[in-house]
Amino acid sequence: SALRRAEGRAEALLRHSIHEQTQAFVHGALGPTTRKAVKHDKPLKKALLGLRGLAADFPSREARAEGMDEAVLKSKEFKAGDHAHDFPPRAAPPAMTQLWLLRSAVRALSDDRSLFAQKSSLLAEPDLSREVAKEMRSFYVQSAHFEPLLQLSATVEALSDVSFLWTREFYLELCDVVQFPTSMSLPWVLTEHVLRQRNTPLMPLLLAPLGVYNCCADAALRQHKQQHLYAEIEGELALVFEQVLFTLSEQVFAHCKTRASLMLLDPARLGGIAAADDGAAQALGRNWYAPLLAERTLVLLGRPIDLAAQLTVRMGAMLRSSVDIAISRFESKELLAVVELQAALRACRLTHVLLREGLPDLDEFEEVLAEANEAVGFLSFSSRILDKATRDAIDDLLPNCAYRQDAVLFDRPPPTAFTPPPERDKAPRSTPPHLLFGTSPLNAEYAMLAAAAGTGFGPRHAEALLEVLGEAGMQALSRALSEHLAALLPHSLSSYVLALQEALPAEIKQPSHVYGAAGCLGYYEAKLLDLRGYEELHSGVLHTFRRLGNGVALVRLLEAALGTRSTFALGQLPIEGGQPPLVAAAT
């Protein structure tokens, strides 16, 4: 314990202080009274000289003989001198027997019923004045602490032994049970109380109640000598420590995830969110988990435990789960959900930065992302995000959306029989809030931000897609789109063009204006009657042309996003001979 670690430094100081207080009392407080008793040969003389001989310390034997000489005590030089410092400063306190005799004599002399503290007649003064008797009583009270301080090792061991907080045989007999459940164990009750407070000043003391198990295990083996009791303590501690690790890791991750999500939001929104969300309010304050993240010397039942290493493993697993859930949610939605995926990955990346401040051994975020994205294979040119983006772009965006040149985005028209929605994976069930953005209100806030990005795929979504895929992934997506469009030309478009050429009449003349608009329209309808009757005109011809046009527009949209990124990167290059500017990236 901390008391035992500080015992060596404190013991020398305590012994020196006890010696100084004892000698100051014997030489300074009792010196004038002893001289007076010796000079006037009062009955008190024998008792005071006995105290002086018992406890007084002198620099040498000659000084001791001189200090105990009655002639010296009667002299004017002794009366005029200051005897409060007639002793050498050293760590030599009285022994236990000396201390007991000294305190017994002081108690007997200063008692109100003592003959030396009472007047012998109406006008006479007592042998011990009130001031001296008061000093003697004060020393008696103060010296009561000397014995436990002189036996510091035993005192510290007795004070730090809290095994009684766990051993409750009396209560077991009252309840008529063999063993209390862990939920009724006092160390767990105290630990659970701290965990329920979450990020508060109590959190650095989370592990203090676990010291009870060390004390009661030591008592079980050394005092009670019961192996089965030690096994019971060991089993309960294993359950408690596992639960503490589980809850603490979840709280630390939720704190960092909430803090990261708040840092990515507009600062003007933080006040309103913190007022409505207690978890967000705690995340904005001081991080009281930091001392626990640096704990590497935890000892339980004699076994050293690196708590930081334990938390590092769990934080890495939770970070991987968070990234995996973000990608799984993206796979279960349309391509528009790439904005939500972008925000989720940004929050995970910033969470990793916050966790690395206390857990420097945490894996790099790029490794975590590559593992969750299944892009860790040798020469791997695909990933879950890339496969999802490619599949949705080719199977959903190109055939089922219409590109609007004025708004520069893809809108989804009403569905038709030949434009069925593609099948998607199911969304993860009952995702914990801390694995998304930290808390339920923050999850709702980011859902509204993703919805505010629009219901059509536009430049905002293309930029988000570029960020989550990277330049290499964007090039792979563009190559897949180009190959798909190139495959449309010889296989689908060429056959449809030949079919249209055969369906068109050999000659179409321009009708005269005298027929009017209705007549001209009727003329063309009659000439193109066979073409209108072609059953694959809409589901085949026009639909294929829409896929081709949407593909060209999507490639241009992605190239524009890539150009914007390149222009931004070019703008960050330093001027020739100058220093590079400081860039605060959103990620």
Backbone torsions as a table, in degrees:
resi	resn	phi	psi	omega
1	SER	NA	171.1	179.4
2	ALA	-65.4	-33.9	178.4
3	LEU	-64.3	-42.4	-179.0
4	ARG	-70.4	-33.3	177.7
5	ARG	-67.6	-32.0	-179.4
6	ALA	-91.2	2.1	-174.4
7	GLU	-63.4	-42.9	-176.0
8	GLY	-62.2	-41.2	-179.5
9	ARG	-72.4	-34.9	-175.0
10	ALA	-80.3	-27.9	-173.5
11	GLU	-64.2	-44.4	-179.7
12	ALA	-63.8	-41.0	179.4
13	LEU	-65.7	-38.4	180.0
14	LEU	-67.4	-42.5	180.0
15	ARG	-64.3	-39.8	177.5
16	HIS	-64.6	-42.3	-178.8
17	SER	-67.2	-40.7	179.5
18	ILE	-64.9	-41.9	177.3
19	HIS	-61.0	-44.0	-178.6
20	GLU	-64.7	-43.4	179.8
21	GLN	-66.5	-39.1	179.8
22	THR	-65.5	-46.2	-178.2
23	GLN	-70.1	-34.8	176.3
24	ALA	-64.2	-33.6	177.3
25	PHE	-71.6	-46.8	-176.6
26	VAL	-68.2	-45.5	-177.0
27	HIS	-81.7	-45.2	-172.8
28	GLY	-84.1	-51.7	-175.6
29	ALA	-74.9	-39.9	-176.7
30	LEU	-95.1	-8.1	-177.4
31	GLY	-60.8	-55.4	179.6
32	PRO	-61.7	-38.5	-179.9
33	THR	-66.5	-38.7	177.3
34	THR	-64.3	-42.8	179.0
35	ARG	-60.8	-43.2	-178.6
36	LYS	-64.6	-42.3	-179.8
37	ALA	-65.8	-37.4	179.3
38	VAL	-70.1	-41.6	-176.8
39	LYS	-64.3	-42.7	-176.2
40	HIS	-95.9	6.5	177.5
41	ASP	50.1	54.2	179.6
42	LYS	-85.3	159.7	177.8
43	PRO	-60.0	-21.9	-178.8
44	LEU	-72.3	-13.5	-173.8
45	LYS	-60.1	-46.0	-176.5
46	LYS	-61.5	-42.6	-178.7
47	ALA	-66.8	-41.9	-178.2
48	LEU	-71.2	-38.7	175.7
49	LEU	-65.5	-34.6	175.0
50	GLY	-63.5	-41.6	176.0
51	LEU	-63.5	-41.5	-179.1
52	ARG	-65.6	-42.0	177.8
53	GLY	-70.3	-27.6	-178.0
54	LEU	-76.1	-43.5	-168.9
55	ALA	-118.3	-14.1	-175.1
56	ALA	-71.1	141.6	178.9
57	ASP	-117.1	137.4	-177.5
58	PHE	-128.1	157.7	-178.5
59	PRO	-64.7	-28.8	-176.9
60	SER	-153.5	174.4	178.4
61	ARG	-66.7	-38.9	178.7
62	GLU	-63.4	-41.6	178.6
63	ALA	-65.7	-33.1	178.4
64	ARG	-69.2	-44.5	179.2
65	ALA	-62.3	-38.9	178.5
66	GLU	-69.4	-37.4	-179.0
67	GLY	-71.7	-22.7	179.0
68	MET	-97.0	-2.9	-179.6
69	ASP	-75.9	126.0	-177.8
70	GLU	-66.4	-32.7	179.2
71	ALA	-64.6	-40.2	177.1
72	VAL	-65.7	-39.8	-179.6
73	LEU	-64.6	-29.7	-179.4
74	LYS	-81.7	-14.5	-172.5
75	SER	-68.5	158.0	178.3
76	LYS	-70.2	-31.2	179.0
77	GLU	-62.8	-40.4	177.8
78	PHE	-65.6	-38.6	179.9
79	LYS	-66.0	-38.2	-176.9
80	ALA	-81.2	-19.3	-176.2
81	GLY	-81.0	161.7	175.7
82	ASP	-100.5	114.8	-172.6
83	HIS	-105.0	14.8	-179.4
84	ALA	-69.5	-17.1	-177.6
85	HIS	-126.9	36.3	179.2
86	ASP	-84.8	29.0	-178.0
87	PHE	-137.3	150.9	178.9
88	PRO	-77.6	142.5	177.2
89	PRO	-78.5	105.8	179.7
90	ARG	-152.5	161.4	-178.4
91	ALA	-89.5	71.9	-179.4
92	ALA	-132.4	73.2	-178.6
93	PRO	-71.1	165.5	178.2
94	PRO	-66.5	150.8	176.6
95	ALA	-71.3	172.0	-176.7
96	MET	-63.3	-40.0	179.3
97	THR	-66.8	-44.4	176.8
98	GLN	-58.7	-44.6	-177.9
99	LEU	-64.3	-40.9	-179.9
100	TRP	-65.6	-44.5	178.9
101	LEU	-65.1	-40.7	179.8
102	LEU	-62.4	-46.2	-178.2
103	ARG	-68.6	-36.2	179.0
104	SER	-64.9	-43.0	-180.0
105	ALA	-66.6	-43.0	179.1
106	VAL	-62.9	-41.1	179.4
107	ARG	-64.9	-40.5	-178.9
108	ALA	-69.5	-38.4	-178.2
109	LEU	-72.6	-37.8	-174.2
110	SER	-91.3	-0.5	-179.7
111	ASP	-66.1	146.9	-179.0
112	ASP	-63.1	-25.9	180.0
113	ARG	-88.4	-0.6	179.0
114	SER	-69.8	142.9	178.8
115	LEU	-66.0	-27.5	-177.8
116	PHE	-78.1	-17.2	178.8
117	ALA	-98.9	2.1	-179.7
118	GLN	-112.2	156.1	178.3
119	LYS	-77.9	137.6	176.8
120	SER	-79.8	-22.6	176.1
121	SER	-148.2	178.4	-175.3
122	LEU	-65.5	-40.4	-175.6
123	LEU	-97.3	-12.2	-177.2
124	ALA	-79.0	153.4	176.9
125	GLU	-94.4	146.9	177.0
126	PRO	-66.9	156.0	179.7
127	ASP	-61.9	-35.7	175.3
128	LEU	-101.9	118.6	178.6
129	SER	-68.9	165.5	-179.3
130	ARG	-63.2	-38.0	-178.7
131	GLU	-64.9	-43.8	-179.6
132	VAL	-67.7	-41.0	178.0
133	ALA	-62.0	-37.6	178.6
134	LYS	-66.0	-41.5	178.0
135	GLU	-64.8	-37.5	178.8
136	MET	-66.2	-41.5	176.7
137	ARG	-64.9	-40.4	178.4
138	SER	-62.1	-41.8	178.4
139	PHE	-66.9	-36.3	179.5
140	TYR	-62.8	-43.8	178.7
141	VAL	-66.4	-42.9	-177.2
142	GLN	-69.5	-37.3	-177.7
143	SER	-72.8	-8.5	176.0
144	ALA	-63.1	-23.2	-179.8
145	HIS	-88.3	-6.9	-175.5
146	PHE	-67.6	-40.2	-175.9
147	GLU	-61.4	-51.0	177.1
148	PRO	-65.6	-29.0	178.9
149	LEU	-73.3	-34.2	177.3
150	LEU	-70.9	-29.2	174.7
151	GLN	-100.7	60.2	-170.4
152	LEU	-63.4	-41.2	-177.8
153	SER	-60.6	-48.1	179.9
154	ALA	-66.6	-36.5	179.9
155	THR	-66.3	-44.9	179.3
156	VAL	-63.6	-40.7	179.0
157	GLU	-63.9	-39.9	179.3
158	ALA	-69.7	-39.1	-178.9
159	LEU	-71.7	-35.3	-177.8
160	SER	-85.7	-3.8	178.0
161	ASP	-83.9	105.9	-179.7
162	VAL	-114.3	29.3	-178.6
163	SER	-64.7	-22.7	-179.6
164	PHE	-66.5	-17.1	178.2
165	LEU	-72.4	-16.0	180.0
166	TRP	-109.2	-39.9	-177.8
167	THR	-76.8	112.6	-173.2
168	ARG	-134.4	51.8	-177.8
169	GLU	-60.6	-33.0	-179.3
170	PHE	-62.5	-42.8	-179.1
171	TYR	-72.9	-29.8	176.2
172	LEU	-63.6	-39.8	178.6
173	GLU	-67.6	-36.8	178.4
174	LEU	-65.5	-40.6	-178.0
175	CYS	-83.9	-10.2	179.5
176	ASP	56.5	48.6	177.0
177	VAL	-129.1	162.0	-178.7
178	VAL	-81.9	-40.2	-176.7
179	GLN	-152.3	140.9	175.1
180	PHE	-72.0	147.8	171.7
181	PRO	-68.7	159.0	-178.3
182	THR	-60.2	-30.8	-179.8
183	SER	-64.6	-19.0	178.7
184	MET	-100.3	0.3	178.9
185	SER	-74.3	128.6	-175.3
186	LEU	-60.8	-42.0	176.3
187	PRO	-58.1	-40.5	179.0
188	TRP	-71.2	-36.0	178.1
189	VAL	-60.6	-44.5	179.3
190	LEU	-67.0	-42.4	179.9
191	THR	-64.7	-42.1	179.9
192	GLU	-64.7	-35.8	177.6
193	HIS	-61.6	-42.3	178.4
194	VAL	-65.7	-41.1	-179.9
195	LEU	-64.9	-34.2	179.7
196	ARG	-70.4	-25.5	177.5
197	GLN	-73.1	-18.6	179.3
198	ARG	59.8	-134.3	-170.7
199	ASN	-78.2	78.0	-179.3
200	THR	-131.4	169.3	179.2
201	PRO	-60.2	-14.3	177.1
202	LEU	-75.4	-19.1	-171.9
203	MET	-60.6	-39.0	177.7
204	PRO	-61.8	-17.3	179.2
205	LEU	-95.1	15.8	-174.9
206	LEU	-59.6	-39.4	-173.3
207	LEU	-86.0	-6.7	-177.8
208	ALA	-61.7	-43.7	179.5
209	PRO	-62.7	-21.3	-179.7
210	LEU	-69.5	-17.0	176.1
211	GLY	-65.1	-18.3	177.1
212	VAL	-60.7	-38.1	-178.8
213	TYR	-65.8	-34.4	176.9
214	ASN	-63.5	-43.8	-178.2
215	CYS	-67.1	-45.8	-176.8
216	CYS	-71.8	-28.6	175.1
217	ALA	-68.8	-40.0	176.8
218	ASP	-64.4	-40.7	178.7
219	ALA	-66.6	-35.7	-179.4
220	ALA	-64.1	-36.3	-177.3
221	LEU	-88.1	-39.0	-172.4
222	ARG	-91.9	-37.9	-177.4
223	GLN	-93.6	-57.6	-176.8
224	HIS	-81.1	-24.7	-179.8
225	LYS	54.9	50.2	-178.8
226	GLN	-122.8	109.6	-179.1
227	GLN	-69.0	-36.6	-178.0
228	HIS	-66.4	-32.4	177.4
229	LEU	-67.7	-38.9	176.1
230	TYR	-64.1	-41.4	178.2
231	ALA	-62.8	-36.9	177.9
232	GLU	-66.1	-41.8	177.9
233	ILE	-64.9	-42.6	-179.6
234	GLU	-62.6	-41.0	179.0
235	GLY	-66.4	-42.1	178.7
236	GLU	-65.8	-40.5	179.3
237	LEU	-63.0	-38.3	178.5
238	ALA	-61.1	-43.2	178.3
239	LEU	-65.8	-44.5	-177.7
240	VAL	-65.1	-45.1	-177.3
241	PHE	-66.5	-37.0	177.5
242	GLU	-64.4	-40.6	178.7
243	GLN	-68.4	-37.6	177.6
244	VAL	-63.6	-44.6	178.5
245	LEU	-61.3	-43.9	-178.9
246	PHE	-62.7	-49.7	-177.2
247	THR	-68.9	-42.4	-178.4
248	LEU	-64.6	-43.9	179.3
249	SER	-62.9	-39.2	178.1
250	GLU	-65.2	-41.3	-180.0
251	GLN	-68.5	-41.2	179.1
252	VAL	-63.6	-43.8	179.7
253	PHE	-65.8	-42.2	178.5
254	ALA	-63.1	-38.6	178.6
255	HIS	-62.9	-48.7	-179.0
256	CYS	-67.6	-37.8	179.9
257	LYS	-67.3	-41.6	178.5
258	THR	-64.7	-43.1	179.7
259	ARG	-63.2	-42.1	179.0
260	ALA	-64.3	-42.5	179.8
261	SER	-64.3	-37.0	178.2
262	LEU	-69.1	-36.0	180.0
263	MET	-66.9	-25.2	-179.6
264	LEU	-86.2	-10.6	-178.8
265	LEU	-85.8	167.7	174.9
266	ASP	-64.9	127.4	-179.5
267	PRO	-56.2	-27.1	179.5
268	ALA	-67.8	-19.5	-178.3
269	ARG	-91.4	-10.2	-172.7
270	LEU	-67.3	-38.0	-178.3
271	GLY	-61.1	-46.7	179.5
272	GLY	-66.1	-37.9	180.0
273	ILE	-68.4	-43.2	-179.4
274	ALA	-65.3	-33.0	179.5
275	ALA	-69.0	-30.5	-177.8
276	ALA	-98.2	-8.2	-175.2
277	ASP	-132.7	112.3	179.8
278	ASP	-65.7	-37.4	178.8
279	GLY	-62.9	-39.6	177.5
280	ALA	-68.0	-37.6	178.7
281	ALA	-63.5	-41.2	178.0
282	GLN	-68.6	-34.7	-179.0
283	ALA	-68.5	-26.7	179.2
284	LEU	-77.3	-17.0	-178.4
285	GLY	-87.1	-158.8	-178.3
286	ARG	-71.1	146.4	178.9
287	ASN	-88.4	98.9	-179.8
288	TRP	-82.3	-2.6	177.1
289	TYR	-82.2	-13.2	-173.6
290	ALA	-57.4	-44.1	178.9
291	PRO	-61.0	-33.3	179.4
292	LEU	-70.9	-35.0	-179.7
293	LEU	-68.0	-22.5	179.3
294	ALA	-94.7	3.0	-177.5
295	GLU	-75.5	116.9	179.7
296	ARG	-127.5	5.6	-175.4
297	THR	-125.0	32.5	179.1
298	LEU	-74.8	127.9	-179.4
299	VAL	-119.9	121.9	178.4
300	LEU	-128.3	121.0	-179.0
301	LEU	55.4	37.5	177.9
302	GLY	81.3	0.0	-178.3
303	ARG	-105.0	123.5	176.5
304	PRO	-72.9	135.9	-178.2
305	ILE	-127.4	128.5	175.2
306	ASP	-90.8	95.3	-176.4
307	LEU	-64.2	-36.2	-180.0
308	ALA	-62.7	-39.2	178.6
309	ALA	-66.8	-39.9	177.5
310	GLN	-61.4	-44.6	-179.9
311	LEU	-68.5	-32.8	179.3
312	THR	-61.7	-43.7	179.1
313	VAL	-61.9	-45.1	-178.0
314	ARG	-70.3	-37.1	177.6
315	MET	-64.4	-39.9	177.4
316	GLY	-62.5	-41.3	178.9
317	ALA	-65.8	-41.0	-179.6
318	MET	-69.8	-35.6	177.5
319	LEU	-65.9	-39.7	176.6
320	ARG	-64.4	-40.9	177.9
321	SER	-63.8	-39.5	179.7
322	SER	-63.6	-45.0	178.3
323	VAL	-65.8	-40.8	179.7
324	ASP	-63.0	-41.3	179.2
325	ILE	-66.2	-39.9	178.6
326	ALA	-61.3	-42.3	179.4
327	ILE	-70.2	-38.7	179.5
328	SER	-64.6	-39.4	176.0
329	ARG	-64.4	-37.0	177.1
330	PHE	-66.0	-39.0	-179.5
331	GLU	-68.5	-21.9	-178.0
332	SER	-92.5	-0.3	-177.1
333	LYS	-123.2	-178.5	177.9
334	GLU	-71.8	174.0	178.9
335	LEU	-65.7	-19.1	177.9
336	LEU	-63.9	-22.9	-179.5
337	ALA	-70.5	2.3	178.3
338	VAL	-65.3	-24.9	176.7
339	VAL	-67.5	-42.5	176.4
340	GLU	-65.0	-40.2	177.0
341	LEU	-62.5	-40.1	178.2
342	GLN	-60.4	-46.0	179.6
343	ALA	-64.8	-40.0	-179.4
344	ALA	-65.6	-42.2	179.0
345	LEU	-69.1	-35.1	175.0
346	ARG	-63.0	-43.4	178.7
347	ALA	-63.7	-40.6	178.5
348	CYS	-65.7	-39.2	-179.6
349	ARG	-65.9	-44.0	178.8
350	LEU	-70.0	-32.9	173.5
351	THR	-61.3	-41.1	177.7
352	HIS	-61.8	-39.1	178.3
353	VAL	-63.5	-43.5	179.8
354	LEU	-66.9	-37.2	178.8
355	LEU	-69.7	-34.7	-179.3
356	ARG	-66.9	-19.9	177.4
357	GLU	-64.6	-35.4	178.3
358	GLY	-103.4	-21.1	-178.8
359	LEU	-126.6	80.3	-174.8
360	PRO	-67.4	-15.7	-179.1
361	ASP	-85.6	5.1	179.3
362	LEU	-65.3	142.9	-179.7
363	ASP	-60.3	154.0	177.2
364	GLU	-63.5	145.9	-177.0
365	PHE	-65.4	-34.0	179.9
366	GLU	-62.7	-36.1	176.9
367	GLU	-67.7	-41.2	178.0
368	VAL	-63.1	-44.5	180.0
369	LEU	-64.8	-42.4	-179.8
370	ALA	-64.3	-37.4	179.5
371	GLU	-68.3	-45.0	179.2
372	ALA	-68.8	-30.3	-178.2
373	ASN	-86.5	0.6	-179.9
374	GLU	55.3	47.7	179.0
375	ALA	-124.9	39.7	-176.3
376	VAL	-109.7	1.7	-179.8
377	GLY	-71.5	162.1	179.6
378	PHE	-67.6	125.7	-177.5
379	LEU	53.6	44.1	-179.1
380	SER	-79.2	122.5	179.7
381	PHE	-111.0	15.0	179.6
382	SER	-137.7	166.4	178.7
383	SER	-158.8	170.2	-179.9
384	ARG	-63.6	-42.4	-178.8
385	ILE	-67.3	-43.0	-179.9
386	LEU	-65.5	-43.4	179.3
387	ASP	-62.9	-41.9	178.5
388	LYS	-64.6	-44.8	-179.2
389	ALA	-64.0	-43.1	179.9
390	THR	-65.3	-44.0	-178.4
391	ARG	-65.0	-44.1	-179.5
392	ASP	-70.1	-35.7	179.3
393	ALA	-65.3	-42.5	-176.1
394	ILE	-81.1	-40.7	-173.4
395	ASP	-93.0	-14.4	-176.7
396	ASP	-126.7	-52.8	-174.4
397	LEU	-67.7	-46.8	-177.7
398	LEU	-68.6	-47.4	-176.0
399	PRO	-84.2	-23.9	-169.9
400	ASN	-110.4	-0.4	-178.7
401	CYS	-120.5	162.1	179.0
402	ALA	-123.1	129.5	-177.6
403	TYR	-84.0	129.8	178.1
404	ARG	-105.6	114.7	-177.5
405	GLN	-68.3	-34.1	-177.6
406	ASP	-69.2	-37.9	-178.4
407	ALA	-97.4	-6.7	-178.9
408	VAL	52.3	55.6	176.5
409	LEU	-158.4	166.1	179.9
410	PHE	-101.8	119.3	175.3
411	ASP	-98.3	155.4	178.8
412	ARG	-103.7	108.3	178.2
413	PRO	-73.0	172.4	176.5
414	PRO	-57.3	140.5	-177.1
415	PRO	-68.0	151.4	177.2
416	THR	-124.0	176.8	-177.5
417	ALA	-67.6	-27.8	-177.1
418	PHE	-100.7	10.3	175.1
419	THR	-126.4	65.1	179.8
420	PRO	-72.6	147.7	177.5
421	PRO	-70.2	143.4	-178.6
422	PRO	-72.4	157.5	177.2
423	GLU	-80.0	138.2	-178.3
424	ARG	-127.1	162.1	177.5
425	ASP	-68.3	156.7	177.4
426	LYS	-76.4	145.6	179.7
427	ALA	-70.7	151.1	177.2
428	PRO	-60.3	141.7	-177.9
429	ARG	-87.4	139.1	172.6
430	SER	42.5	63.6	179.0
431	THR	-74.1	127.6	177.0
432	PRO	-61.5	142.9	-177.1
433	PRO	-60.0	-34.7	-175.0
434	HIS	-71.9	-14.1	176.9
435	LEU	-87.3	-7.2	176.1
436	LEU	-100.5	-86.5	-178.9
437	PHE	-124.8	14.1	173.2
438	GLY	111.9	-56.6	-178.2
439	THR	-136.2	164.6	-179.5
440	SER	-64.0	-43.3	176.5
441	PRO	-60.8	-37.4	178.1
442	LEU	-70.1	-35.2	175.0
443	ASN	-60.5	-42.4	178.2
444	ALA	-66.4	-37.7	179.5
445	GLU	-63.1	-45.1	179.9
446	TYR	-71.7	-28.7	174.9
447	ALA	-65.2	-39.2	177.0
448	MET	-67.4	-37.5	177.5
449	LEU	-65.2	-38.5	177.7
450	ALA	-67.2	-38.1	178.3
451	ALA	-68.6	-31.7	-179.9
452	ALA	-70.7	-13.6	178.5
453	ALA	-69.9	-9.6	176.6
454	GLY	109.7	161.1	179.8
455	THR	-96.0	2.3	178.2
456	GLY	-121.9	151.0	-179.4
457	PHE	-79.2	116.3	-177.7
458	GLY	-134.4	-161.1	-178.7
459	PRO	-59.1	-35.8	179.5
460	ARG	-60.9	-41.5	179.5
461	HIS	-72.4	-34.4	178.1
462	ALA	-65.5	-39.8	177.3
463	GLU	-65.4	-40.8	177.1
464	ALA	-64.0	-40.1	179.1
465	LEU	-63.8	-38.9	177.3
466	LEU	-63.9	-38.1	-178.6
467	GLU	-68.5	-42.5	-176.9
468	VAL	-78.1	-26.4	179.7
469	LEU	-90.3	-31.0	-172.2
470	GLY	80.8	170.9	-177.9
471	GLU	-66.6	-37.9	179.6
472	ALA	-65.9	-43.5	177.7
473	GLY	-65.9	-35.7	178.2
474	MET	-67.4	-37.4	176.6
475	GLN	-65.3	-38.5	177.5
476	ALA	-65.6	-39.2	177.4
477	LEU	-65.4	-43.7	178.7
478	SER	-63.4	-38.4	178.8
479	ARG	-66.1	-39.8	177.7
480	ALA	-65.0	-39.4	177.6
481	LEU	-65.8	-42.4	179.9
482	SER	-63.0	-41.3	178.4
483	GLU	-65.9	-36.3	178.7
484	HIS	-67.0	-42.7	179.0
485	LEU	-67.8	-36.5	178.5
486	ALA	-66.9	-31.3	178.7
487	ALA	-74.5	-24.0	178.8
488	LEU	-68.6	-34.2	-173.3
489	LEU	-64.6	-53.7	-177.0
490	PRO	-78.9	-26.8	-173.3
491	HIS	-90.8	-46.5	-174.4
492	SER	-102.8	-53.5	-172.9
493	LEU	-65.9	-38.9	-176.6
494	SER	-64.1	-41.9	179.7
495	SER	-67.5	-38.7	178.4
496	TYR	-67.6	-36.7	178.6
497	VAL	-65.3	-41.9	177.6
498	LEU	-63.9	-39.4	178.7
499	ALA	-66.3	-36.8	178.3
500	LEU	-67.9	-39.7	179.4
501	GLN	-63.2	-37.5	178.6
502	GLU	-71.6	-32.3	-178.4
503	ALA	-77.0	-22.2	-179.4
504	LEU	-73.8	142.7	176.9
505	PRO	-65.6	156.8	-177.2
506	ALA	-65.7	-33.1	-177.0
507	GLU	-145.6	132.2	176.5
508	ILE	-129.3	115.4	178.6
509	LYS	-94.0	156.9	178.1
510	GLN	-81.0	122.3	-178.3
511	PRO	-70.1	158.4	-179.8
512	SER	-72.7	151.8	-177.0
513	HIS	-73.1	-14.6	-177.6
514	VAL	-68.0	-16.8	178.9
515	TYR	-77.5	-14.3	-179.6
516	GLY	80.0	176.2	-177.9
517	ALA	-65.3	-43.0	-178.5
518	ALA	-64.3	-38.4	-179.7
519	GLY	-68.5	-41.9	178.3
520	CYS	-63.4	-40.3	179.1
521	LEU	-64.9	-42.5	178.5
522	GLY	-62.3	-35.9	178.4
523	TYR	-61.9	-48.8	-179.0
524	TYR	-67.5	-36.3	177.6
525	GLU	-63.2	-37.3	179.5
526	ALA	-70.0	-39.4	180.0
527	LYS	-67.7	-37.0	-176.0
528	LEU	-100.3	25.4	-178.1
529	LEU	-64.2	-40.9	179.2
530	ASP	-65.2	-37.4	179.6
531	LEU	-67.8	-39.4	178.6
532	ARG	-65.4	-29.6	-179.7
533	GLY	-81.1	-3.8	179.4
534	TYR	-67.7	116.8	-168.9
535	GLU	-69.9	-21.0	179.2
536	GLU	-99.8	19.4	-177.7
537	LEU	-63.7	-47.6	-178.9
538	HIS	-85.2	-48.6	-175.4
539	SER	-73.3	-20.2	-177.6
540	GLY	-113.5	-63.8	-172.4
541	VAL	-66.2	-62.4	-175.8
542	LEU	-64.3	-35.6	179.8
543	HIS	-65.9	-38.7	178.4
544	THR	-68.2	-40.1	176.1
545	PHE	-63.4	-34.9	177.1
546	ARG	-66.4	-40.9	177.3
547	ARG	-60.7	-42.5	-179.7
548	LEU	-65.1	-45.8	-179.8
549	GLY	-66.8	-40.8	178.2
550	ASN	-64.0	-37.1	178.9
551	GLY	-63.1	-44.3	178.1
552	VAL	-62.8	-43.0	180.0
553	ALA	-65.4	-38.4	-179.7
554	LEU	-67.5	-41.0	178.3
555	VAL	-62.4	-40.6	177.6
556	ARG	-65.0	-37.7	179.5
557	LEU	-65.8	-42.3	178.4
558	LEU	-67.5	-38.4	177.5
559	GLU	-65.8	-34.5	177.4
560	ALA	-66.0	-40.9	177.4
561	ALA	-64.1	-41.4	178.5
562	LEU	-65.7	-36.9	176.8
563	GLY	-66.3	-38.3	176.8
564	THR	-62.8	-42.2	177.9
565	ARG	-63.9	-42.4	-179.8
566	SER	-65.0	-40.4	178.3
567	THR	-64.0	-40.4	178.2
568	PHE	-64.2	-42.4	179.2
569	ALA	-66.0	-37.5	178.6
570	LEU	-65.6	-34.1	179.8
571	GLY	-70.2	-16.9	179.4
572	GLN	-88.9	-5.2	179.2
573	LEU	-69.3	141.2	-178.0
574	PRO	-71.9	155.0	173.8
575	ILE	-68.6	151.0	-176.9
576	GLU	-57.4	120.6	-179.5
577	GLY	85.1	-0.5	-178.4
578	GLY	-106.4	179.6	178.8
579	GLN	-90.3	145.7	177.3
580	PRO	-68.0	143.4	179.5
581	PRO	-70.7	155.9	176.4
582	LEU	-81.5	124.7	-177.6
583	VAL	-116.3	124.0	175.0
584	ALA	-98.6	96.8	-178.1
585	ALA	-74.3	148.0	179.6
586	ALA	-68.1	-23.3	-179.3
587	THR	-92.0	NA	NA
